[in-house]
Structure formats: C-alpha cells, structure tokens
Amino acid sequence: MTEMTVVVPRRWAGWARTRHLAGMVVAMVAGMVLLGPLWQVGGRLLGGAAVLARPDVGALVMATNMAAGMAAWMWYRGDGRAATAEMSAAMYVPFLLLLPPWWAGWVGDDMLLLGGHLLMVPAMLLVALRHRHAPAAPPRRHPVAAAVARGWPAGLGLLMTVDMWFAPTVFAPWTLLVLPAGYLLIGTWRRQWSDRRALAAQLAGAAVWGGLAVVATTASAEVAGVLVGVGWLVHAAWDAWYHRTGAVVPRGYALWCAVFDVGVGLTTLLAVLSR
C-alpha cells in the first residue's frame, strides 16, 4: 500500500485550528457545568463542603473540571498524548502561578480566578501552536472513545440529573410545557412538517402536556407533584419512540431527553414521597 498525502489549503487549515480551539473551549465549559455538581455532592457526602468553598481549592477544582472536558474532546478527536497532557497543564499553570501571591495576601479572590482564566488563553495558544492541531485527514479514534461518543447524550442526561438524586425537588407544573416545545421548535428548524401527521401528533402532545400542566396548577401540592413526575416519565416513552424512528428530532436529542426525563420524573416523585 502507498501512503496518501492530503493537501489542505492554508486557509482551511487555519479554520480547522480555529474550530479545534473553539471545540476545546466548549468542552472546557461543559466540564465545569457537568462535573461541578459531582464535586458538590461529594463534598456534602464526605463533609468537605467547607474545603471546596476555599478560593484556592475551588480554582484547582475548576481547572480539573476544564481539563477533564478538554482532554475528553481531544481524546475523541484522536490527538496525541503529549498534546493532551500539555493542554491539560495549561489549565493548571496559570492558577499555580497566582496561588503563592494569593496565599501571601497580595491578590484577592476575584483576581485569582480572573487572572487564572486570562492567563489560560495564551497558555492554550502556545500549546496549540506547538502541536499545530489541524490533522489533514480524519483522525483515528480509540474504539472506547468512539463508543462513548455514540452514547454521549445518555451520559450527558445522567450527569445533568446527578444532583437531583441527592436533593430531589418537585418541579413546577409549567415545566411540562418545555417537553413538547422542544420537539416543536426542533421539528420546525429541521423542516419536518411536510408530513402533516407528524405535526398533528406534536400538536396533540402539546395539548396533552399543556392540559396536564393546567390541572397540576389547580391541584394540591401533592397531587401536582405526582402529575408533574408522571408527565415527565410519560414523555420519556415519547422520546424512546422518536429515538427508534429517528423522526422529527435527531436521535441524539431523543436519547438525551429520554434519560433526562426519567431522572426528573423519578426524582420529582421521590420528592413528593419524602414530604
């Protein structure tokens, strides 16, 4: 077999690097949003909430969350270990440089966090320029990374409901309106209504969940909680159907929505039972 060389125009290579950096930033933010509740739950269970509340510890935890999200993205893309390790170090080094002045009382809490994030940008750019993150051909991905990528919506749904299992909350009746609204908005954006039956089904679903929200609003607190929990669970079955058919919404959205709906529905019912 002969080796094939793919020539990529310079302007497209630059755009590829920009997209890669943007993807890493999104992954870092996702790491903070998704892993933050896990630290809070762990702190409550292990009695370390006061330690996590310290600015220096919080800064390092934040760097860990960002590094984890960014490393997962780079792993999925097939980036090398050296580049991933150096980019992970870019999350920590700015905070490590500012921690001694903070311990000495020379900088405040806000300066520690703001300065760490500002210094993180040039640190990331230096690593990106060093490794030139712009593969000319689609990278080979680890089989585990590919498998995780295929099922990431379910994992995202689970992470978004972790805190609810430890602190169940009764969702407000109006949240039932969000369930059909998502399908209607996404279906409109994807131009799925050429099939009038599909649109009629979504409008019927909106009427059902809207009516359930109205009944829950006028019922007692206990009954309203049960209706809301059941409404979210029933919508999970709705999601499962559309995940199977692939109609109206992307399968990834239906999978995420099903897992999230189950988590919200069950924790809402748990909150009602624990009253």
HUPELIN-V459777 format. One record per residue. RES is the residue in three letters. NEAR is the number of other ideal C-beta (glycine too) atoms within 12 Angstrom. Layout:
res=[RES:RES]
near=[NEAR:NEAR]
This chain:
res=[MET:THR:GLU:MET:THR:VAL:VAL:VAL:PRO:ARG:ARG:TRP:ALA:GLY:TRP:ALA:ARG:THR:ARG:HIS:LEU:ALA:GLY:MET:VAL:VAL:ALA:MET:VAL:ALA:GLY:MET:VAL:LEU:LEU:GLY:PRO:LEU:TRP:GLN:VAL:GLY:GLY:ARG:LEU:LEU:GLY:GLY:ALA:ALA:VAL:LEU:ALA:ARG:PRO:ASP:VAL:GLY:ALA:LEU:VAL:MET:ALA:THR:ASN:MET:ALA:ALA:GLY:MET:ALA:ALA:TRP:MET:TRP:TYR:ARG:GLY:ASP:GLY:ARG:ALA:ALA:THR:ALA:GLU:MET:SER:ALA:ALA:MET:TYR:VAL:PRO:PHE:LEU:LEU:LEU:LEU:PRO:PRO:TRP:TRP:ALA:GLY:TRP:VAL:GLY:ASP:ASP:MET:LEU:LEU:LEU:GLY:GLY:HIS:LEU:LEU:MET:VAL:PRO:ALA:MET:LEU:LEU:VAL:ALA:LEU:ARG:HIS:ARG:HIS:ALA:PRO:ALA:ALA:PRO:PRO:ARG:ARG:HIS:PRO:VAL:ALA:ALA:ALA:VAL:ALA:ARG:GLY:TRP:PRO:ALA:GLY:LEU:GLY:LEU:LEU:MET:THR:VAL:ASP:MET:TRP:PHE:ALA:PRO:THR:VAL:PHE:ALA:PRO:TRP:THR:LEU:LEU:VAL:LEU:PRO:ALA:GLY:TYR:LEU:LEU:ILE:GLY:THR:TRP:ARG:ARG:GLN:TRP:SER:ASP:ARG:ARG:ALA:LEU:ALA:ALA:GLN:LEU:ALA:GLY:ALA:ALA:VAL:TRP:GLY:GLY:LEU:ALA:VAL:VAL:ALA:THR:THR:ALA:SER:ALA:GLU:VAL:ALA:GLY:VAL:LEU:VAL:GLY:VAL:GLY:TRP:LEU:VAL:HIS:ALA:ALA:TRP:ASP:ALA:TRP:TYR:HIS:ARG:THR:GLY:ALA:VAL:VAL:PRO:ARG:GLY:TYR:ALA:LEU:TRP:CYS:ALA:VAL:PHE:ASP:VAL:GLY:VAL:GLY:LEU:THR:THR:LEU:LEU:ALA:VAL:LEU:SER:ARG]
near=[3:4:6:8:8:14:10:18:12:12:11:15:19:18:15:26:26:18:20:33:31:19:25:39:26:20:35:35:21:26:33:30:23:29:32:27:25:28:30:23:22:20:23:20:17:14:10:18:17:12:18:28:17:19:26:26:23:29:38:28:31:32:39:26:33:40:35:31:34:44:33:34:36:39:31:29:32:23:34:21:15:15:32:30:20:27:44:34:26:38:39:29:25:30:37:24:22:32:28:14:18:28:15:12:11:13:23:15:20:15:22:34:27:20:25:34:27:18:26:35:21:15:29:36:22:20:32:31:19:17:26:20:35:27:23:18:14:13:21:15:20:19:13:13:23:18:14:19:22:17:20:26:26:31:23:29:29:25:31:28:36:28:27:30:23:20:18:24:25:31:37:21:33:19:32:38:30:26:38:35:23:31:36:29:20:25:30:19:15:19:12:25:22:13:16:11:14:25:22:16:25:31:21:18:32:27:18:24:35:25:20:33:29:19:21:33:21:14:18:16:18:19:19:31:32:28:35:41:37:30:39:42:30:26:37:31:22:34:39:21:22:34:28:15:18:17:27:37:33:23:24:24:30:33:29:31:40:35:33:35:42:32:33:41:38:26:31:37:29:24:26:27:15:14:16]
